[in-house]
Amino acid sequence: MNRNSQGIRTSIKALLSSLFTTFIVTLGFQSSLCATEQNQKTVTLGISEFASHNINELIIEDTIKTLQKALKNNKLVVKRLNLIGITNAVKSKELDLVLTSAGAFRRLVIERTGLRDLATVASDLAPNPNYADGSVFFVRRDREDIKTIADLKGRVASANYPYAFSGWQIAMGELLKQGFAPDNFFKKTLFLGHDAYPAIQAVLDKKADVGIARACFLEYSGLLEQNQLKIIGAKPSGEEFPCLHSTDLYPNWTLSTTPNTPPEISRVVSAALLDMPPIAHNLHWSVATDFTKVDKLFLDLKVGPYEYLRKFDLTRFIREYRHYFIFAALLFFGLLLHVVRVNALVIKRTSQLTYSLKREKELAKEANVIRQRLNKIQTSGVVGQMGTMIAHELKQPLATASNYCFTLRRRMERNDLPPALLDTSLEKINKQMQKATQIIDKVRSYAKGDRFREEINIVSVASAVVVDLKKSSPEAGCISFSSASEPHCAKCDEIELQIILLNILNNALEAVHNQASPKIFLEISAKDKDIVLSVSDNGPRISEEMWKTLENHSQKSSKEDGLGFGLLIVQSLAEDLGGKLIFKRNVPNGLTVTVLIPSCGANENG
């Protein structure tokens, strides 16, 4: 009994233990199922609406199965949408994967939706995914008037949609490439819907002259074999693309991932697509490497993401050319600052110039006052010089006349005045008075500007001057005169020549006045075409200050130590005759004054 009870207890314990283990396992399994359901993610695939009779359609169902298998821990939801629906779904972040044409893919990329291509379709018809999609222009076979793309201008066209990539946009790119304006190339365009058959039927029914369809559609649908249509502008076909096409070729259908897709799912999808085995027509997934032609097509046509280029928008214009606006603004402000600076400088310089002009006027006024004062002084000096010259030149004839009068008076006091001596003395006095009158008339003629010159013998005039000096002044006995034997002729005024000689000789007499053995040499000679009148004395040594005064032909009316008297008159008369006045210091002392006067022949030649 005890043994049976113990066995029963053991059996009950084993049963309870088994039930507890089963409960725990069941609870864990249910928890695992809940966790799996909680970790599962929904992956949404958006597939664009494609035209029928495209061999690429065969790959869609196999692609969905492959993705479902690869995403076994996730739920795959497939949505078939038109182009507008695909665009809105991508922008609203409702899709994780997108299968569209290359045109739709690049359009969304350019619009900055963040799409990233994972794989592109390839096949026997298009082994290179970069060159797999194009368009054809087709017309009825009996249209002999249409042979080239240029013949299509001004015709009625038929197509499916204006935003269809291979059904319209690629064809418009070809027109642009050949130099035509796509927007007004056709007379009219009939857009007949998604499928290509309505566009083809419009051509067959003569409702349209030309139709546009995707390359390979006519061959794949069998319509081209019916010999009712012909392709316009067909380009050479090759192994990479055996179908007839009228345009350049662009990348094939592309599957892309959106920014909201986890990187791990994108990796799994990309690996699954590239590992997917080929199906009919060798359809498989590959990788396209060049989408630049698609971008350029949109840009050239100004469609899709570049539609805004067709319209003028001030905001867009400013945004696109903001760099130029910034540069222009900086340039404008720079110019404005420059103008402000220049205006400030102009105002400053104008003020300085105004002050300078005002100061210049004041200085000119002061200079005019000084000039008037100097003119007065100079006039006074000239008047003084003329007065001195008159007094100096009149001194000799008046002194001679005075001597004759004195002699006559003494003879009359002694009652010793014969009539003959009286007549002779009176005649000489009269001659001296006439000479004084001539000097006065000559000075007056200077003031009036009257000049009269004639050919005279320089030697005879010089001899007469020396004789008169010796008669009027005992000191003139030291004068020695020498000249060449031939006469020296000059066209001048005799009084002017006498004044020149008298001034130079009187200066020399005053210079040697205090010398123990005074000597004065007057020499007349000829040099080239000039007559040289040279007066040398053995007066005192000429100081440097006095020599500078003589070199500058000082116009002082008085002099120190007997030098410089009447130099202004002598210089003026010599230059007026066409000559000049020259000074030379003698060694060890004394001075030589030379006057050059053109000879008669020189004056005639001149």
C-alpha positions as CSV (number, residue, x, y, z in Angstrom):
1,M,0.0,0.0,0.0
2,N,2.7,2.4,0.9
3,R,4.6,1.3,-2.2
4,N,1.5,2.0,-4.4
5,S,0.9,5.4,-2.8
6,Q,4.4,6.3,-3.4
7,G,4.1,5.3,-7.1
8,I,1.0,7.3,-7.5
9,R,2.7,10.4,-6.0
10,T,5.6,10.0,-8.4
11,S,3.2,9.7,-11.4
12,I,1.3,12.8,-10.3
13,K,4.5,14.8,-10.0
14,A,5.7,13.7,-13.4
15,L,2.4,14.6,-14.9
16,L,2.4,18.0,-13.3
17,S,6.0,18.6,-14.4
18,S,5.1,17.7,-18.0
19,L,2.1,20.0,-17.9
20,F,4.1,22.9,-16.6
21,T,6.8,22.3,-19.3
22,T,4.2,22.3,-22.0
23,F,2.7,25.5,-20.6
24,I,6.0,27.2,-20.6
25,V,6.9,26.1,-24.1
26,T,3.5,27.2,-25.4
27,L,3.8,30.6,-23.7
28,G,7.3,31.1,-25.1
29,F,6.1,30.2,-28.6
30,Q,3.2,32.7,-28.4
31,S,5.6,35.4,-27.1
32,S,7.9,34.6,-30.0
33,L,5.0,35.0,-32.5
34,C,4.0,38.3,-30.9
35,A,7.6,39.6,-31.1
36,T,7.9,38.5,-34.7
37,E,4.7,40.2,-35.6
38,Q,5.9,43.3,-33.8
39,N,9.3,43.4,-35.6
40,Q,7.8,42.8,-39.0
41,K,8.0,45.9,-41.4
42,T,5.7,46.7,-44.3
43,V,7.7,47.4,-47.5
44,T,5.6,49.2,-50.1
45,L,6.6,48.8,-53.8
46,G,5.1,51.3,-56.3
47,I,5.0,50.2,-59.9
48,S,4.4,52.7,-62.7
49,E,1.7,52.1,-65.2
50,F,3.5,50.9,-68.4
51,A,2.1,50.6,-71.9
52,S,1.1,47.2,-73.1
53,H,3.1,44.9,-75.4
54,N,6.4,45.5,-73.7
55,I,8.6,42.5,-73.1
56,N,9.7,44.1,-69.8
57,E,6.3,43.3,-68.4
58,L,7.3,39.7,-68.0
59,I,9.8,40.5,-65.3
60,I,7.3,42.3,-63.0
61,E,5.7,39.3,-61.5
62,D,9.0,37.4,-61.0
63,T,10.4,40.5,-59.4
64,I,7.5,40.6,-56.9
65,K,8.0,36.9,-56.0
66,T,11.7,37.4,-55.6
67,L,11.2,40.4,-53.3
68,Q,8.6,38.6,-51.2
69,K,11.0,35.7,-50.8
70,A,14.0,38.1,-49.9
71,L,11.8,40.1,-47.5
72,K,10.4,37.0,-45.8
73,N,10.4,38.7,-42.4
74,N,8.7,41.8,-43.8
75,K,5.4,42.4,-45.5
76,L,5.6,43.5,-49.2
77,V,2.7,45.7,-50.4
78,V,2.5,46.3,-54.2
79,K,0.8,49.5,-55.6
80,R,0.3,50.1,-59.3
81,L,0.0,53.8,-60.0
82,N,0.2,56.1,-62.9
83,L,3.0,58.7,-63.2
84,I,1.2,61.3,-61.2
85,G,0.3,58.8,-58.5
86,I,3.9,57.6,-58.3
87,T,5.2,61.1,-58.0
88,N,2.7,62.1,-55.2
89,A,3.4,58.8,-53.3
90,V,7.2,59.3,-53.4
91,K,6.9,62.9,-52.3
92,S,4.6,62.0,-49.4
93,K,7.0,59.1,-48.4
94,E,4.4,56.4,-48.9
95,L,6.7,54.2,-51.0
96,D,9.9,52.3,-50.1
97,L,10.6,50.9,-53.6
98,V,9.8,52.3,-57.0
99,L,9.7,50.6,-60.4
100,T,9.5,53.2,-63.2
101,S,10.9,54.2,-66.5
102,A,14.4,55.8,-66.5
103,G,12.7,59.1,-67.4
104,A,10.3,59.0,-64.4
105,F,13.2,57.9,-62.1
106,R,15.5,60.8,-63.1
107,R,12.6,63.2,-63.0
108,L,12.0,62.3,-59.3
109,V,15.8,62.5,-58.6
110,I,16.1,65.9,-60.1
111,E,13.2,67.0,-58.1
112,R,15.3,66.1,-55.0
113,T,13.1,63.3,-53.7
114,G,16.2,61.3,-52.7
115,L,15.6,58.3,-55.0
116,R,18.6,55.9,-55.4
117,D,18.7,53.4,-58.2
118,L,19.3,49.8,-57.2
119,A,18.9,47.9,-60.5
120,T,17.9,48.4,-64.2
121,V,16.2,45.8,-66.6
122,A,18.3,44.2,-69.3
123,S,17.3,41.6,-72.0
124,D,18.2,40.1,-75.3
125,L,16.7,43.2,-77.0
126,A,18.7,45.5,-74.8
127,P,21.7,43.7,-73.2
128,N,23.2,47.1,-72.3
129,P,20.8,48.8,-69.8
130,N,22.2,52.2,-70.7
131,Y,20.8,51.9,-74.3
132,A,17.4,50.2,-74.0
133,D,14.6,52.7,-74.6
134,G,13.8,54.9,-77.6
135,S,11.0,56.2,-79.8
136,V,9.9,55.8,-83.4
137,F,8.1,58.1,-85.9
138,F,5.8,56.0,-88.1
139,V,3.4,56.8,-90.9
140,R,1.2,54.8,-93.3
141,R,3.1,52.8,-95.8
142,D,1.4,54.6,-98.7
143,R,2.6,58.1,-97.6
144,E,5.1,58.8,-100.3
145,D,5.2,62.5,-99.4
146,I,6.8,61.7,-96.0
147,K,10.3,60.2,-96.2
148,T,12.3,62.1,-93.6
149,I,11.8,63.7,-90.2
150,A,11.9,67.1,-91.8
151,D,8.8,66.1,-93.9
152,L,6.9,65.7,-90.7
153,K,6.9,69.4,-90.0
154,G,3.4,70.9,-90.1
155,R,1.7,67.5,-89.9
156,V,-0.9,66.2,-87.5
157,A,0.7,63.8,-84.9
158,S,-0.7,61.2,-82.5
159,A,0.8,60.0,-79.2
160,N,-0.4,58.8,-75.8
161,Y,0.6,61.4,-73.2
162,P,2.7,64.6,-73.3
163,Y,4.6,63.4,-70.3
164,A,5.3,59.9,-71.6
165,F,9.0,59.3,-71.7
166,S,9.4,57.0,-74.7
167,G,6.0,57.8,-76.1
168,W,6.7,61.5,-76.6
169,Q,9.6,63.2,-74.8
170,I,12.4,61.1,-76.4
171,A,10.9,61.9,-79.8
172,M,10.8,65.6,-79.1
173,G,14.5,65.4,-78.0
174,E,15.3,64.0,-81.5
175,L,13.5,66.9,-83.2
176,L,15.5,69.3,-81.1
177,K,18.7,67.5,-81.9
178,Q,18.0,67.9,-85.6
179,G,17.5,71.7,-85.2
180,F,13.7,71.9,-85.0
181,A,11.6,73.6,-82.4
182,P,9.5,70.8,-80.8
183,D,6.8,73.0,-79.4
184,N,5.6,74.2,-82.9
185,F,6.9,71.4,-85.1
186,F,3.6,69.7,-85.6
187,K,0.5,71.4,-86.8
188,K,-1.6,69.5,-84.2
189,T,-1.0,66.7,-81.8
190,L,-3.6,64.2,-80.7
191,F,-2.9,62.7,-77.2
192,L,-5.1,59.6,-77.1
193,G,-4.4,57.9,-73.7
194,H,-2.2,55.4,-72.0
195,D,-2.0,52.6,-74.7
196,A,-0.2,53.0,-78.0
197,Y,-2.9,51.4,-80.1
198,P,-5.2,54.5,-80.3
199,A,-2.2,56.5,-81.6
200,I,-1.5,53.8,-84.2
201,Q,-5.2,53.5,-85.2
202,A,-5.4,57.3,-85.7
203,V,-2.6,57.0,-88.3
204,L,-4.3,54.1,-90.0
205,D,-7.6,55.9,-90.1
206,K,-5.8,59.0,-91.6
207,K,-6.8,61.1,-88.6
208,A,-3.1,61.8,-88.0
209,D,-0.2,61.9,-90.4
210,V,2.4,60.6,-88.1
211,G,2.4,58.6,-84.9
212,I,4.9,58.3,-82.1
213,A,5.5,55.0,-80.1
214,R,8.0,53.3,-78.0
215,A,10.8,51.5,-80.0
216,C,10.2,47.7,-80.3
217,F,6.4,48.2,-79.8
218,L,5.6,47.8,-83.5
219,E,7.8,44.7,-83.9
220,Y,6.6,43.1,-80.6
221,S,2.9,43.7,-81.4
222,G,3.3,42.3,-84.9
223,L,1.9,45.5,-86.5
224,L,5.1,46.2,-88.5
225,E,4.9,42.8,-90.2
226,Q,1.4,43.7,-91.6
227,N,3.1,46.1,-94.0
228,Q,0.7,48.9,-93.2
229,L,3.2,51.2,-91.5
230,K,6.7,52.5,-92.1
231,I,9.2,54.1,-89.7
232,I,10.6,57.5,-90.5
233,G,14.2,58.5,-89.7
234,A,15.2,54.9,-88.6
235,K,18.7,54.7,-87.2
236,P,21.0,51.7,-87.8
237,S,20.3,48.8,-85.5
238,G,23.0,46.7,-83.9
239,E,23.4,43.8,-81.5
240,E,22.9,46.0,-78.5
241,F,19.5,47.1,-79.7
242,P,18.0,45.2,-82.7
243,C,14.7,47.1,-82.9
244,L,14.2,50.0,-85.3
245,H,14.4,53.4,-83.6
246,S,14.2,57.0,-84.8
247,T,15.9,58.5,-81.8
248,D,18.9,58.1,-79.4
249,L,18.6,55.3,-76.8
250,Y,18.2,55.8,-73.1
251,P,18.4,53.6,-70.0
252,N,15.7,50.9,-69.3
253,W,13.2,50.5,-66.5
254,T,14.8,51.1,-63.2
255,L,13.9,50.0,-59.6
256,S,15.0,52.5,-57.0
257,T,14.8,53.0,-53.2
258,T,13.5,56.0,-51.3
259,P,15.2,57.8,-48.4
260,N,12.7,56.4,-45.9
261,T,13.8,52.8,-46.7
262,P,16.1,51.2,-44.1
263,P,19.6,50.5,-45.6
264,E,19.4,46.8,-44.7
265,I,16.2,46.4,-46.8
266,S,17.8,48.3,-49.7
267,R,20.8,46.0,-49.5
268,V,18.7,42.9,-49.4
269,V,16.5,44.1,-52.3
270,S,19.6,45.0,-54.4
271,A,21.2,41.6,-53.8
272,A,18.0,39.7,-54.5
273,L,17.4,41.5,-57.8
274,L,21.0,41.1,-59.1
275,D,20.9,37.3,-58.0
276,M,17.5,36.8,-59.7
277,P,17.9,34.2,-62.5
278,P,17.0,35.4,-66.1
279,I,13.6,34.5,-67.5
280,A,12.2,34.6,-71.0
281,H,14.1,36.8,-73.5
282,N,17.0,36.8,-71.0
283,L,15.2,39.3,-68.9
284,H,17.2,40.0,-65.8
285,W,18.2,42.8,-63.5
286,S,21.5,44.7,-64.2
287,V,23.0,48.1,-63.3
288,A,22.8,51.2,-65.5
289,T,25.7,53.5,-65.2
290,D,24.8,56.6,-67.3
291,F,21.6,58.6,-66.8
292,T,23.1,61.9,-67.9
293,K,21.4,61.7,-71.3
294,V,18.0,61.6,-69.5
295,D,18.9,64.7,-67.5
296,K,20.1,66.5,-70.6
297,L,16.9,65.6,-72.4
298,F,14.7,67.2,-69.7
299,L,16.9,70.2,-69.6
300,D,17.0,70.7,-73.3
301,L,13.2,70.3,-73.7
302,K,12.5,72.3,-70.5
303,V,10.1,69.7,-69.3
304,G,9.5,67.7,-66.1
305,P,11.7,69.2,-63.4
306,Y,12.8,72.0,-65.8
307,E,9.3,73.0,-66.7
308,Y,9.8,76.3,-64.8
309,L,12.3,77.4,-67.4
310,R,9.5,77.9,-69.9
311,K,7.9,80.6,-67.7
312,F,9.4,83.8,-66.4
313,D,9.3,84.0,-62.7
314,L,10.9,86.8,-60.8
315,T,11.6,84.7,-57.7
316,R,13.2,81.9,-59.8
317,F,15.1,84.4,-61.8
318,I,16.5,86.0,-58.7
319,R,17.2,82.6,-57.1
320,E,19.1,81.2,-60.2
321,Y,21.1,84.4,-60.8
322,R,21.5,85.4,-57.2
323,H,25.3,85.2,-57.5
324,Y,25.2,87.7,-60.3
325,F,22.8,89.9,-58.3
326,I,25.1,89.7,-55.3
327,F,28.1,90.6,-57.4
328,A,26.1,93.4,-59.1
329,A,25.0,94.7,-55.6
330,L,28.5,94.6,-54.4
331,L,29.7,96.4,-57.5
332,F,26.9,98.9,-57.1
333,F,27.7,99.6,-53.5
334,G,31.4,99.8,-54.4
335,L,30.6,102.3,-57.1
336,L,28.3,104.2,-54.7
337,L,31.1,104.3,-52.2
338,H,33.5,105.4,-54.9
339,V,31.1,108.1,-56.0
340,V,30.7,109.3,-52.5
341,R,34.4,109.3,-52.0
342,V,35.0,111.0,-55.3
343,N,32.4,113.6,-54.5
344,A,34.0,114.2,-51.1
345,L,37.4,114.5,-52.8
346,V,35.9,116.9,-55.4
347,I,34.4,119.0,-52.7
348,K,37.7,119.0,-50.9
349,R,39.7,119.7,-54.0
350,T,37.2,122.3,-55.1
351,S,37.5,124.0,-51.8
352,Q,41.3,123.9,-52.1
353,L,41.1,125.1,-55.7
354,T,38.7,127.9,-54.7
355,Y,41.1,128.9,-52.0
356,S,44.0,128.6,-54.4
357,L,42.2,130.8,-57.0
358,K,41.3,133.3,-54.3
359,R,44.9,133.3,-53.1
360,E,46.1,133.5,-56.6
361,K,43.9,136.5,-57.3
362,E,45.2,138.1,-54.0
363,L,48.8,137.4,-55.1
364,A,48.1,138.7,-58.6
365,K,46.6,141.8,-57.0
366,E,49.6,142.2,-54.8
367,A,51.9,141.5,-57.7
368,N,50.1,144.1,-59.7
369,V,50.5,146.6,-56.9
370,I,54.2,145.7,-56.7
371,R,54.5,145.8,-60.5
372,Q,53.0,149.3,-60.5
373,R,55.3,150.3,-57.7
374,L,58.3,148.8,-59.6
375,N,57.1,150.5,-62.8
376,K,57.0,153.8,-61.0
377,I,60.5,153.1,-59.6
378,Q,61.7,152.0,-63.0
379,T,60.1,155.0,-64.6
380,S,61.7,157.2,-62.1
381,G,65.0,155.4,-62.7
382,V,64.7,155.7,-66.5
383,V,63.7,159.4,-66.1
384,G,66.7,159.7,-63.8
385,Q,68.9,157.9,-66.4
386,M,67.6,160.2,-69.2
387,G,68.1,163.2,-66.9
388,T,71.6,162.0,-66.1
389,M,72.3,161.4,-69.8
390,I,71.1,164.8,-70.8
391,A,73.0,166.4,-68.0
392,H,76.1,164.3,-68.8
393,E,75.9,164.8,-72.5
394,L,75.1,168.5,-72.3
395,K,78.0,169.0,-69.9
396,Q,80.6,168.9,-72.6
397,P,79.1,171.4,-75.1
398,L,77.9,173.7,-72.3
399,A,81.3,173.5,-70.6
400,T,83.0,174.3,-74.0
401,A,80.6,177.2,-74.6
402,S,81.2,178.4,-71.0
403,N,85.0,178.4,-71.6
404,Y,84.6,180.5,-74.8
405,C,82.4,182.9,-72.9
406,F,84.8,183.2,-70.1
407,T,87.7,183.8,-72.5
408,L,85.7,186.5,-74.4
409,R,84.9,188.2,-71.1
410,R,88.5,188.4,-70.0
411,R,89.6,189.7,-73.4
412,M,86.8,192.3,-73.3
413,E,88.0,193.4,-69.8
414,R,91.4,194.0,-71.3
415,N,90.0,195.7,-74.4
416,D,91.9,193.0,-76.3
417,L,89.1,191.5,-78.4
418,P,89.6,191.7,-82.1
419,P,86.5,191.4,-84.2
420,A,87.8,188.2,-85.9
421,L,88.3,186.5,-82.6
422,L,84.9,187.5,-81.5
423,D,83.3,186.1,-84.6
424,T,85.2,182.9,-84.3
425,S,84.3,182.5,-80.6
426,L,80.7,183.2,-81.2
427,E,80.6,180.6,-84.0
428,K,82.1,178.0,-81.8
429,I,79.7,178.8,-79.0
430,N,76.8,178.5,-81.5
431,K,78.1,175.2,-82.7
432,Q,78.2,173.9,-79.1
433,M,74.6,175.2,-78.5
434,Q,73.5,173.4,-81.6
435,K,75.1,170.2,-80.4
436,A,73.3,170.5,-77.0
437,T,70.0,171.1,-78.9
438,Q,70.7,167.9,-81.0
439,I,71.2,165.9,-77.8
440,I,67.9,167.2,-76.3
441,D,66.1,166.5,-79.6
442,K,67.5,163.0,-79.7
443,V,66.3,162.2,-76.1
444,R,62.9,163.6,-77.0
445,S,62.9,161.4,-80.1
446,Y,63.4,158.3,-77.9
447,A,60.2,159.2,-76.0
448,K,58.3,159.6,-79.3
449,G,59.8,156.4,-80.9
450,D,61.3,158.3,-83.8
451,R,64.6,157.0,-85.2
452,F,66.8,158.2,-88.1
453,R,69.9,156.4,-89.0
454,E,72.5,156.8,-91.8
455,E,75.8,155.3,-92.8
456,I,78.6,157.1,-90.9
457,N,82.3,156.7,-90.4
458,I,82.9,155.3,-87.0
459,V,86.5,156.4,-86.9
460,S,85.8,160.0,-87.7
461,V,83.0,160.2,-85.0
462,A,85.3,158.5,-82.4
463,S,88.1,161.0,-83.3
464,A,85.8,164.0,-82.8
465,V,84.6,162.6,-79.5
466,V,88.2,162.2,-78.2
467,V,89.1,165.7,-79.3
468,D,86.1,167.2,-77.6
469,L,86.8,165.3,-74.4
470,K,90.4,166.5,-74.4
471,K,89.3,170.1,-75.0
472,S,86.7,170.0,-72.2
473,S,88.6,168.0,-69.6
474,P,92.4,168.1,-68.9
475,E,92.1,164.5,-67.5
476,A,91.2,163.3,-71.0
477,G,94.8,163.7,-72.1
478,C,95.4,160.1,-71.0
479,I,93.2,158.8,-73.8
480,S,95.0,157.0,-76.6
481,F,93.1,156.3,-79.8
482,S,94.1,153.9,-82.6
483,S,92.2,152.4,-85.6
484,A,92.9,150.6,-88.8
485,S,93.6,152.8,-91.8
486,E,90.4,151.7,-93.8
487,P,87.2,153.5,-92.9
488,H,84.7,151.6,-90.7
489,C,81.2,152.2,-91.8
490,A,78.1,151.6,-89.7
491,K,74.4,152.5,-90.2
492,C,73.5,154.3,-87.0
493,D,72.7,157.7,-85.5
494,E,75.7,159.8,-84.9
495,I,74.4,161.2,-81.7
496,E,73.7,157.7,-80.4
497,L,77.2,156.6,-81.3
498,Q,78.6,159.7,-79.5
499,I,76.6,158.9,-76.4
500,I,77.9,155.3,-76.4
501,L,81.5,156.5,-76.7
502,L,81.2,159.4,-74.3
503,N,79.6,157.1,-71.6
504,I,82.3,154.4,-71.9
505,L,85.2,157.0,-72.0
506,N,83.8,159.0,-69.1
507,N,83.4,155.8,-67.1
508,A,87.0,155.0,-67.9
509,L,88.1,158.5,-66.9
510,E,86.4,158.2,-63.6
511,A,87.9,154.7,-63.1
512,V,91.5,156.0,-63.5
513,H,90.9,159.3,-61.7
514,N,93.0,158.2,-58.7
515,Q,95.6,156.2,-60.6
516,A,99.2,157.5,-60.6
517,S,99.7,156.9,-64.3
518,P,96.2,156.8,-65.8
519,K,95.9,155.2,-69.2
520,I,92.9,154.7,-71.5
521,F,93.1,153.0,-74.9
522,L,90.3,153.4,-77.5
523,E,90.7,151.0,-80.4
524,I,88.5,150.5,-83.4
525,S,88.8,147.4,-85.5
526,A,86.8,145.0,-87.6
527,K,85.9,141.4,-86.7
528,D,83.8,139.3,-89.1
529,K,80.8,141.5,-89.9
530,D,81.1,143.7,-86.8
531,I,82.9,146.9,-85.9
532,V,84.6,146.5,-82.6
533,L,84.9,149.6,-80.3
534,S,87.1,148.6,-77.4
535,V,88.0,150.9,-74.4
536,S,90.6,149.6,-71.9
537,D,91.8,151.3,-68.7
538,N,94.2,150.6,-65.9
539,G,91.7,151.4,-63.2
540,P,91.4,149.6,-59.8
541,R,90.8,145.8,-59.6
542,I,87.2,144.9,-60.1
543,S,85.6,143.2,-57.1
544,E,83.5,140.1,-57.4
545,E,80.4,141.9,-56.4
546,M,81.0,144.6,-59.0
547,W,81.9,142.0,-61.6
548,K,78.5,140.2,-61.1
549,T,76.8,143.6,-61.4
550,L,78.6,144.2,-64.7
551,E,78.0,140.7,-66.0
552,N,74.3,141.1,-65.4
553,H,74.4,144.5,-67.1
554,S,73.0,146.1,-64.0
555,Q,70.6,148.9,-64.7
556,K,71.7,151.0,-61.7
557,S,71.8,154.7,-62.4
558,S,74.8,155.2,-60.1
559,K,78.0,153.3,-59.5
560,E,80.7,152.8,-57.0
561,D,84.4,153.7,-57.8
562,G,83.3,155.2,-61.1
563,L,81.9,152.0,-62.7
564,G,78.5,151.2,-64.1
565,F,77.4,154.8,-65.0
566,G,75.0,154.8,-67.9
567,L,75.3,151.1,-68.6
568,L,71.6,150.9,-69.2
569,I,71.7,153.6,-71.9
570,V,74.8,152.1,-73.5
571,Q,73.4,148.6,-73.5
572,S,70.0,149.7,-74.9
573,L,71.6,151.8,-77.7
574,A,74.0,148.9,-78.6
575,E,71.3,146.3,-78.7
576,D,69.0,148.7,-80.6
577,L,71.8,148.9,-83.3
578,G,71.9,145.1,-83.4
579,G,75.1,144.8,-81.4
580,K,76.0,144.0,-77.8
581,L,78.0,145.1,-74.8
582,I,80.9,143.0,-73.4
583,F,83.0,143.4,-70.3
584,K,86.4,141.8,-69.6
585,R,88.6,142.1,-66.5
586,N,92.2,143.1,-67.2
587,V,95.1,141.5,-65.4
588,P,96.2,142.6,-62.8
589,N,93.6,145.4,-62.8
590,G,91.4,147.5,-64.9
591,L,88.5,146.8,-67.2
592,T,87.9,146.5,-71.0
593,V,84.6,147.5,-72.4
594,T,83.8,146.3,-75.9
595,V,80.8,147.3,-78.1
596,L,80.1,145.3,-81.2
597,I,78.2,147.2,-83.9
598,P,77.2,145.5,-87.2
599,S,79.0,147.1,-90.2
600,C,77.1,148.5,-93.2
601,G,77.5,145.3,-95.2
602,A,76.2,143.2,-92.4
603,N,73.1,145.4,-92.1
604,E,72.5,145.1,-95.9
605,N,72.8,141.3,-95.8
606,G,70.5,141.1,-92.9
